[in-house]
Amino acid sequence: MKNALIIFTRVPLPGKTKTRLMTHFTGEECAAIHICFLKDIYEMVQGLDAEIFVYYTPGSHRDNIKGILRGCKNFYSQRGQDLGERMYEAIDDCIQKGYEKTLLIGTDLPTLPAHIIKEAYEKLENHDVVLGPTLDGGYYLIGMKAAHQEIFKNNFYGLPSVFERTLANIHQLELKVAIVEKWYDVDTFEDLKHVINEIESKGMTAYYTGQFLFCKGLLKVNHEGEERDYGKMVEGILGKRQSP
């Protein structure tokens, strides 16, 4: 198989993930919704012509991430001093394994459609790098056919200039770059409202995230057709017992 797809994530641990959502949710609930994001992303990529790799941090929680994504075979601890270096190392790993095209995506994208991923692979036929910008000035997707460490340097991750700085690095290397559809990642409760609107108004699919939102009374549509006990659902998602 010539395509690799990297899911790049933190391990969802209570109080350590999605902390900007703690304005409305508990630490355990934030971990639960991150798990839902992961499950929805993993389900979305199943139909793609690509080998799936999960690069996670912290490395001491391998069993946790394997328990969440039970169908995946390829789990690797992230390496590097900062976010840019960790992304470069993950992409370089896959290219060194012989994959012709490697994409890396985040996990705060529960409604991301598969056609964007397919388009990114297609654009790599005639381009060196592909980027997927976010609404807040970052990017949710980066892909390449050869690893270029310079792309990830001096990008000040977390600031709204990340996409433009990354683009400038690519241009400085005189590489051909393609841009796919702009999307959003979910960091705040305002971002989550966008997910709710997409599921209710546009019929977009995010099964696990939808169940979480329904159980919290934030989503009108119940895709499963029955109400769940929210406390049991959270416990199941966090691995304390099997999901109901």
C-alpha distance (Angstrom), angle and dihedral (degrees) to the residues before:
residue distance angle dihedral
M1 . . .
K2 3.79 . .
N3 3.85 100.0 .
A4 3.80 127.6 76.3
L5 3.80 124.5 -170.2
I6 3.80 119.3 -163.6
I7 3.80 120.2 -157.6
F8 3.80 103.1 -157.8
T9 3.79 114.5 -160.2
R10 3.74 152.7 146.6
V11 3.78 114.9 -118.6
P12 3.82 105.1 -103.5
L13 3.81 103.3 -113.6
P14 3.83 122.9 165.2
G15 3.79 111.0 -99.1
K16 3.81 92.3 8.5
T17 3.80 102.7 73.6
K18 3.82 138.2 52.8
T19 3.81 87.9 5.5
R20 3.82 92.8 162.7
L21 3.81 86.6 67.8
M22 3.78 90.7 59.0
T23 3.81 87.4 93.1
H24 3.82 85.2 80.0
F25 3.82 106.8 14.6
T26 3.79 138.4 48.4
G27 3.80 121.1 -110.5
E28 3.81 90.2 -101.6
E29 3.80 91.0 50.2
C30 3.80 90.6 50.6
A31 3.79 89.2 53.1
A32 3.80 89.2 47.5
I33 3.79 94.2 52.7
H34 3.82 90.6 47.5
I35 3.79 88.0 53.9
C36 3.80 88.6 51.1
F37 3.81 90.2 52.0
L38 3.80 89.9 50.8
K39 3.79 93.3 49.2
D40 3.80 92.4 48.0
I41 3.81 92.7 48.8
Y42 3.81 91.4 46.8
E43 3.81 91.5 49.2
M44 3.82 91.1 48.9
V45 3.82 94.1 54.5
Q46 3.81 95.6 49.5
G47 3.79 93.8 93.1
L48 3.79 95.2 50.9
D49 3.77 124.9 106.2
A50 3.79 92.8 -118.8
E51 3.79 141.7 99.8
I52 3.81 109.8 -114.2
F53 3.81 121.2 -132.7
V54 3.81 126.2 -178.3
Y55 3.80 117.4 -153.0
Y56 3.79 110.4 -171.0
T57 3.79 143.6 176.3
P58 3.01 140.2 -118.7
G59 3.77 92.7 43.2
S60 3.81 93.8 -151.6
H61 3.81 91.1 71.2
R62 3.81 100.7 65.4
D63 3.81 93.1 130.0
N64 3.82 90.8 54.0
I65 3.80 95.0 54.9
K66 3.80 92.9 41.7
G67 3.78 89.1 53.2
I68 3.79 91.2 54.3
L69 3.82 97.1 47.2
R70 3.79 99.9 35.7
G71 3.79 96.1 166.3
C72 3.78 95.8 57.0
K73 3.81 121.0 95.8
N74 3.80 102.4 -173.2
F75 3.81 116.6 73.5
Y76 3.79 123.1 160.8
S77 3.78 132.7 173.6
Q78 3.80 113.8 -121.1
R79 3.81 116.3 -109.0
G80 3.78 129.4 -158.4
Q81 3.79 143.8 68.4
D82 3.80 99.0 -97.2
L83 3.79 139.1 15.4
G84 3.79 94.6 -91.5
E85 3.79 93.5 51.1
R86 3.81 91.4 46.8
M87 3.82 91.7 52.4
Y88 3.80 91.6 47.2
E89 3.81 92.3 50.4
A90 3.81 91.8 50.5
I91 3.81 93.2 49.5
D92 3.80 92.1 44.4
D93 3.82 90.2 51.4
C94 3.80 91.7 57.8
I95 3.79 94.2 43.8
Q96 3.81 89.2 50.5
K97 3.81 87.8 53.2
G98 3.79 88.1 61.6
Y99 3.80 103.1 -100.2
E100 3.79 112.0 149.7
K101 3.80 96.7 -152.8
T102 3.81 124.8 27.7
L103 3.79 125.7 -172.2
L104 3.80 126.2 -172.2
I105 3.80 122.1 -161.0
G106 3.79 135.1 176.2
T107 3.79 126.0 -127.6
D108 3.81 104.2 -123.5
L109 3.81 89.1 90.3
P110 3.81 108.2 90.5
T111 3.82 95.8 160.1
L112 3.82 98.2 39.9
P113 3.83 107.3 136.5
A114 3.79 121.1 -129.8
H115 3.81 93.0 -127.7
I116 3.83 89.9 72.7
I117 3.81 90.5 57.0
K118 3.80 90.8 47.7
E119 3.80 90.5 49.4
A120 3.81 90.6 51.2
Y121 3.80 91.3 55.4
E122 3.80 90.1 47.9
K123 3.80 92.0 51.6
L124 3.79 90.4 53.8
E125 3.80 88.2 66.4
N126 3.81 89.6 76.8
H127 3.82 102.4 17.5
D128 3.80 135.9 63.9
V129 3.80 96.8 -141.5
V130 3.80 136.2 20.2
L131 3.82 125.8 -161.4
G132 3.79 133.8 -169.1
P133 3.83 110.1 -156.8
T134 3.80 123.6 -149.1
L135 3.79 126.2 -139.0
D136 3.81 91.2 -111.5
G137 3.80 96.3 57.7
G138 3.79 100.2 -92.6
Y139 3.78 130.2 93.1
Y140 3.79 133.3 -109.9
L141 3.81 97.8 -166.1
I142 3.79 135.8 37.6
G143 3.78 127.2 171.8
M144 3.78 138.8 173.4
K145 3.78 144.3 165.1
A146 3.81 95.5 -135.6
A147 3.80 125.3 30.9
H148 3.82 114.0 -109.5
Q149 3.81 111.1 -174.1
E150 3.82 92.7 -172.1
I151 3.81 89.9 68.1
F152 3.79 90.4 69.7
K153 3.81 99.5 46.9
N154 3.83 126.3 108.6
N155 3.78 93.8 0.3
F156 3.83 98.5 133.2
Y157 3.79 94.7 -139.5
G158 3.77 114.6 -140.2
L159 3.81 94.6 36.9
P160 3.83 123.7 103.7
S161 3.81 91.6 -114.6
V162 3.81 96.2 66.4
F163 3.80 96.5 102.4
E164 3.81 93.9 47.6
R165 3.81 92.6 46.2
T166 3.80 90.8 49.3
L167 3.79 90.5 48.7
A168 3.81 90.2 50.1
N169 3.82 90.5 52.4
I170 3.80 90.4 51.3
H171 3.79 92.3 49.9
Q172 3.81 91.1 47.8
L173 3.81 88.5 56.7
E174 3.83 88.1 50.7
L175 3.79 91.9 -124.1
K176 3.80 124.5 153.9
V177 3.81 109.6 -113.6
A178 3.81 131.6 -168.6
I179 3.81 126.2 -163.2
V180 3.79 123.6 -145.9
E181 3.79 127.9 -160.9
K182 3.79 118.0 -49.3
W183 3.79 112.6 -112.5
Y184 3.79 137.7 173.6
D185 3.77 133.4 -117.8
V186 3.78 124.1 -145.3
D187 3.79 113.5 -116.5
T188 3.81 104.0 133.0
F189 3.78 138.7 35.5
E190 3.81 88.8 -103.9
D191 3.81 88.4 58.5
L192 3.79 89.1 50.1
K193 3.80 90.0 56.4
H194 3.80 87.1 61.1
V195 3.82 89.6 56.2
I196 3.81 90.3 50.1
N197 3.80 90.9 51.5
E198 3.81 92.7 48.4
I199 3.79 93.1 51.2
E200 3.82 95.2 43.9
S201 3.80 101.1 37.2
K202 3.79 104.7 26.4
G203 3.79 100.9 32.2
M204 3.80 93.1 -125.7
T205 3.77 116.2 167.9
A206 3.79 123.9 -116.7
Y207 3.79 103.3 138.7
Y208 3.80 101.8 179.0
T209 3.80 95.2 39.2
G210 3.80 89.0 46.7
Q211 3.79 91.4 53.9
F212 3.80 91.0 50.4
L213 3.81 91.8 50.4
F214 3.79 92.6 45.1
C215 3.78 92.3 50.9
K216 3.80 89.5 50.9
G217 3.80 90.9 52.0
L218 3.81 92.7 -113.5
L219 3.80 97.9 111.1
K220 3.78 126.0 56.3
V221 3.78 96.5 -161.7
N222 3.78 116.6 80.6
H223 3.79 104.6 -165.7
E224 3.78 93.8 -170.7
G225 3.79 94.6 52.1
E226 3.78 96.3 -127.6
E227 3.77 136.6 77.0
R228 3.78 120.1 -113.1
D229 3.75 131.4 -151.8
Y230 3.80 101.9 -106.4
G231 3.79 96.5 -151.6
K232 3.80 91.9 54.5
M233 3.78 90.8 45.9
V234 3.80 93.0 54.5
E235 3.78 91.5 47.1
G236 3.80 89.9 50.4
I237 3.79 93.5 48.5
L238 3.79 91.3 49.4
G239 3.78 90.1 53.3
K240 3.80 98.0 -111.7
R241 3.79 89.1 122.0
Q242 3.77 138.2 -10.9
S243 3.80 116.2 -68.4
P244 3.81 110.4 -97.6
